[in-house]
Amino acid sequence: MNTSPYGTGRTLVCVYAVLVAVCAFVLLISGGLVTSKGVGMTVPDWPNSYGYNMFTFPISRWVGGIFYEHAHRLIASGVGLLTVILAALLWFAEPRRWVRVLGYIAVGAVILQGVLGGLRVVLIKDEIGIFHGMLAQAFISLLVVIAIALSKSFATGGARWRWHAPGLLRWAIALTVLVYLQLAIGATMRHEHAGLAIHEFPLAYGQLWPSVNTEQLAAINAQRIASGEVPTTLANIHVHMLHRLTAVILFLGIVSYAWRARRAAMGARIAARWWVVLVLVQIGLGAWTVLSDKAADITTAHVAVGALTLFLSVAQCFLIAAFSPRAAQLKRETQQLVPAR
């Protein structure tokens, strides 16, 4: 295979890295469906499935919730294998050590992700599901960075002129951290069953921010039980409202970022505008999730768009940082000190 920084072999590895990232995104959507449909424990054992080896489990038994849970496990196994192959390709074909290291980290992350998924089943702990979901977001973000790093325009520096964005990097990093925090709050809501702690939108129990006391909570839960719902808690209500509040802060921050980016280079401007679009769609899906009583398809779409928002956030930070004047200076200094591989 050609080992030049931007030869045919490297192009094929880049295409493969994109494929792995797409497959991992499909895995994330599959996991979202498992949680949204409440079928995470329909296959109660791990790594086996009802005593069968995972890969020999009879298709005739893939029914109901078992289909979603078992399919998620099989997709996860496939993504794990694809990630190992990607790391091997990078070891053989990638001259930049830092890109190869990212590939090795990706292998470690996907292994840990599988273990967390298994422990979630074996220990029956919803809290593990939160870390499982957040590691999935970080893992795919890493794959996105690897795919960008392998692209010809990045490897040759051809994308430099599109990502000149002075003064925006700190904003982008701060907003990316906030996006990840918001996804963590969302994951907590999903796994702690706080998604429908409030059934109204945009108000909550008739107020912008509900002030629910113990007596009111008891009345709310009596009504929920009568309707066949799970009782809620004050903590769940506050987590739900924190998710809404963070969404408003994120929207204002990203709109402000896009306004600042209007004089940046083309790539940074376009990415900033798409950031605004994604966060608007995400807010709309969040409202629809509440008003639809957490319909599985709407809730999963909400999870998927949230993930896309994070991936765009990470990509922006990476590209703006990589093509900043300071990064160019460090690259020149490193090239003078370290011989090529």
VOGU-3710 file (C-alpha; in Angstrom, 3 decimals, decimal comma):
1> mntspygtgr> 0,000/0,000/0,000  1,229/3,495/-0,826  2,504/5,166/2,323  2,829/8,677/0,937  0,907/11,287/2,937  -1,740/11,672/0,212  -1,408/8,742/-2,200  -4,045/6,272/-3,349  -3,482/3,985/-0,361  -4,056/6,847/2,078
11> tlvcvyavlv> -7,218/7,833/0,206  -8,589/4,314/0,615  -7,764/4,335/4,329  -9,582/7,674/4,637  -12,662/6,234/2,914  -12,517/3,244/5,242  -12,265/5,536/8,293  -15,393/7,375/7,143  -17,149/4,009/6,766  -16,201/3,029/10,326
21> avcafvllis> -17,522/6,363/11,654  -20,810/5,893/9,773  -21,197/2,344/11,101  -20,513/3,590/14,630  -23,223/6,226/14,155  -25,639/3,481/13,079  -24,654/1,649/16,271  -25,456/4,754/18,317  -28,896/5,007/16,666  -29,457/1,325/17,364
31> gglvtskgvg> -28,591/1,879/21,033  -30,938/4,862/21,094  -33,771/2,661/19,847  -33,022/0,076/22,539  -33,311/2,712/25,274  -36,239/4,578/23,684  -38,264/1,375/23,383  -37,302/0,278/26,910  -35,964/-3,096/25,740  -32,466/-2,929/27,201
41> mtvpdwpnsy> -32,985/-6,008/29,379  -34,926/-8,214/26,963  -31,770/-10,317/26,567  -30,854/-10,834/30,246  -27,445/-12,502/29,852  -24,105/-11,362/28,412  -21,940/-12,101/26,433  -24,322/-14,925/25,510  -27,922/-14,453/24,376  -30,297/-16,750/26,269
51> gynmftfpis> -27,429/-19,202/26,687  -26,487/-19,198/22,997  -23,277/-17,824/21,579  -24,161/-14,326/20,416  -23,431/-15,191/16,772  -25,433/-18,444/16,746  -28,583/-17,136/18,440  -31,486/-18,452/16,274  -33,045/-15,830/14,006  -36,453/-17,336/14,791
61> rwvggifyeh> -36,115/-15,909/18,310  -35,382/-12,370/17,127  -38,831/-11,091/18,045  -40,127/-7,982/19,802  -37,601/-6,210/21,992  -35,124/-9,068/21,591  -34,634/-8,023/17,954  -33,487/-4,499/18,892  -31,255/-5,580/21,780  -29,623/-8,503/19,943
71> ahrliasgvg> -29,154/-6,494/16,746  -27,437/-3,786/18,819  -24,996/-6,345/20,175  -24,202/-7,699/16,711  -23,679/-4,213/15,262  -21,414/-3,403/18,220  -19,313/-6,494/17,507  -19,005/-5,454/13,877  -17,947/-1,916/14,779  -15,358/-3,332/17,179
81> lltvilaall> -13,849/-5,463/14,415  -13,874/-2,545/11,955  -12,083/-0,369/14,516  -9,343/-2,949/15,070  -8,831/-3,181/11,289  -8,650/0,624/11,092  -5,924/0,710/13,751  -3,992/-1,980/11,835  -4,278/-0,002/8,585  -3,004/3,107/10,335
91> wfaeprrwvr> -0,075/1,143/11,753  0,898/-0,005/8,256  0,061/3,037/6,136  0,051/6,178/8,303  3,362/8,029/8,708  2,094/10,464/11,361  2,547/8,997/14,806  -0,225/11,027/16,440  -2,811/9,704/13,968  -1,696/6,123/14,636
101> vlgyiavgav> -2,017/6,756/18,381  -5,593/7,997/17,872  -6,345/4,690/16,139  -4,996/2,732/19,113  -7,057/4,867/21,509  -10,145/4,126/19,408  -9,554/0,386/19,864  -9,286/0,830/23,626  -12,445/2,938/23,663  -14,517/0,432/21,687
111> ilqgvlgglr> -13,389/-2,418/23,958  -14,307/-0,417/27,059  -17,619/0,473/25,429  -18,440/-3,206/24,926  -17,551/-4,024/28,516  -19,743/-1,200/29,839  -22,633/-2,425/27,706  -22,213/-5,912/29,127  -21,968/-4,683/32,707  -25,148/-2,670/32,210
121> vvlikdeigi> -26,928/-5,976/31,522  -25,175/-8,158/34,096  -25,352/-5,691/36,995  -28,744/-4,228/35,966  -27,488/-0,687/36,639  -29,097/2,197/34,748  -26,240/4,462/35,841  -23,770/2,425/33,769  -25,949/3,160/30,754  -25,160/6,865/31,168
131> fhgmlaqafi> -21,406/6,270/30,888  -22,008/3,758/28,096  -23,877/6,375/26,084  -21,395/9,178/26,714  -18,399/7,017/25,811  -20,177/6,166/22,542  -20,397/9,890/21,723  -16,718/10,417/22,533  -15,686/7,319/20,548  -17,465/8,439/17,379
141> sllvviaial> -16,061/11,961/17,798  -12,604/10,378/17,827  -13,400/8,486/14,619  -14,517/11,766/13,030  -11,178/13,366/13,927  -9,271/10,384/12,486  -11,260/10,560/9,236  -10,573/14,303/8,911  -6,873/13,808/9,629  -6,668/11,184/6,868
151> sksfatggar> -8,313/13,398/4,236  -6,130/14,742/1,440  -7,040/18,378/2,072  -5,979/18,073/5,699  -2,812/16,047/5,069  -1,575/18,461/2,376  -2,709/21,602/4,191  -5,106/22,435/1,370  -7,914/23,104/3,836  -5,903/25,743/5,690
161> wrwhapgllr> -7,460/28,719/3,918  -10,972/27,477/4,711  -10,427/27,333/8,459  -8,756/30,639/9,261  -10,893/31,757/12,218  -8,950/34,043/14,580  -10,518/34,432/18,010  -13,023/31,606/17,561  -11,154/28,596/18,939  -11,849/29,288/22,628
171> waialtvlvy> -15,504/29,915/21,846  -15,719/26,682/19,872  -14,063/24,662/22,637  -16,275/26,163/25,366  -19,435/25,484/23,366  -18,283/21,947/22,530  -17,789/21,226/26,237  -21,280/22,575/26,868  -22,719/20,394/24,076  -21,130/17,326/25,668
181> lqlaigatmr> -22,442/18,344/29,104  -25,912/18,759/27,610  -25,728/15,274/26,094  -24,667/13,927/29,497  -27,707/15,567/31,109  -29,873/14,075/28,377  -28,366/10,625/28,944  -29,049/10,976/32,667  -32,672/11,853/31,921  -33,073/8,844/29,639
191> hehaglaihe> -31,539/6,310/31,995  -33,051/7,761/35,172  -36,491/7,936/33,518  -36,757/11,717/33,869  -37,643/12,377/30,226  -41,343/12,650/31,036  -41,023/14,133/34,501  -42,810/17,049/32,817  -45,432/16,563/30,095  -45,749/20,208/29,050
201> fplaygqlwp> -43,727/22,423/26,732  -42,650/25,222/26,792  -44,174/25,603/30,267  -43,697/23,145/33,113  -46,663/22,621/35,418  -47,903/26,007/34,222  -44,655/27,843/35,033  -41,409/28,699/33,253  -39,547/26,987/36,107  -41,770/24,830/38,326
211> svnteqlaai> -41,737/25,301/42,087  -43,131/21,958/43,188  -43,362/21,185/46,900  -43,799/17,797/48,533  -47,587/17,971/48,643  -47,816/18,985/44,989  -45,422/16,185/44,043  -47,619/13,659/45,855  -50,662/14,901/43,915  -48,731/14,748/40,626
221> naqriasgev> -47,600/11,190/41,328  -51,122/10,098/42,305  -52,315/11,316/38,910  -49,376/9,639/37,148  -50,042/6,295/38,871  -53,726/6,525/37,957  -52,638/7,000/34,313  -50,305/3,984/34,485  -47,113/6,062/34,585  -44,038/5,708/36,765
231> pttlanihvh> -43,926/8,231/39,658  -41,419/11,048/39,339  -39,216/12,859/41,858  -38,171/16,432/42,521  -34,667/15,500/41,371  -36,035/14,226/38,049  -38,012/17,426/37,548  -34,929/19,572/38,192  -32,758/17,468/35,856  -35,414/17,816/33,161
241> mlhrltavil> -35,505/21,592/33,615  -31,705/21,825/33,666  -31,734/20,103/30,265  -34,118/22,745/28,944  -32,117/25,609/30,442  -28,839/24,314/28,998  -30,507/24,052/25,582  -31,412/27,756/25,721  -27,870/28,703/26,790  -26,414/26,569/23,992
251> flgivsyawr> -28,711/28,113/21,404  -27,750/31,646/22,421  -24,056/30,727/22,551  -24,033/29,045/19,134  -25,975/31,898/17,488  -23,463/34,339/18,986  -20,610/32,143/17,703  -22,108/32,094/14,194  -22,377/35,886/14,267  -18,704/36,168/15,227
261> arraamgari> -17,792/33,653/12,519  -19,358/35,727/9,729  -15,928/37,241/8,949  -14,026/33,959/9,304  -12,906/31,797/6,378  -15,498/29,902/4,335  -15,226/26,531/6,099  -15,628/28,061/9,546  -18,584/30,188/8,401  -20,439/27,257/6,847
271> aarwwvvlvl> -19,807/25,014/9,865  -21,083/27,727/12,221  -24,306/28,083/10,223  -24,881/24,334/10,234  -24,271/24,389/13,968  -27,178/26,818/14,354  -29,392/24,635/12,136  -28,602/21,485/14,108  -29,265/23,064/17,495  -32,595/24,470/16,230
281> vqiglgawtv> -33,618/21,033/14,941  -32,484/19,511/18,221  -34,607/21,909/20,275  -37,591/21,150/18,064  -37,085/17,406/18,474  -36,707/17,849/22,228  -40,063/19,617/22,403  -41,634/16,965/20,149  -40,215/14,231/22,380  -42,065/15,668/25,377
291> lsdkaaditt> -45,306/16,387/23,525  -45,320/12,915/21,911  -44,877/11,218/25,305  -41,404/10,048/24,244  -42,383/8,309/21,011  -39,456/5,970/20,293  -38,692/7,241/16,795  -38,812/10,916/17,804  -36,710/10,305/20,919  -34,107/8,388/18,915
301> ahvavgaltl> -33,997/11,160/16,299  -33,390/13,601/19,179  -30,442/11,477/20,312  -29,073/11,198/16,758  -29,188/14,951/16,042  -27,595/15,642/19,424  -24,746/13,348/18,434  -24,369/15,081/15,054  -24,198/18,409/16,876  -21,331/17,088/18,987
311> flsvaqcfli> -19,481/15,646/15,978  -19,694/18,986/14,139  -18,522/20,732/17,323  -15,468/18,488/17,649  -14,670/18,753/13,933  -14,739/22,562/14,113  -12,459/22,655/17,132  -10,017/20,233/15,531  -9,829/22,034/12,190  -9,624/25,559/13,612
321> aafspraaql> -6,921/24,455/16,073  -4,973/22,449/13,476  -4,765/25,365/11,043  -4,178/28,139/13,546  -0,933/30,158/13,258  0,287/28,709/16,552  -0,239/25,138/15,289  1,696/25,933/12,110  4,598/27,258/14,172  4,643/24,169/16,400
331> kretqqlvpa> 4,587/21,940/13,310  7,627/23,680/11,839  9,501/23,397/15,135  8,613/19,693/15,451  9,731/18,943/11,913  13,097/20,509/12,657  13,580/18,414/15,807  12,064/15,011/14,894  13,173/13,040/11,817  10,443/11,678/9,514
341> r> 9,337/8,077/10,061
//
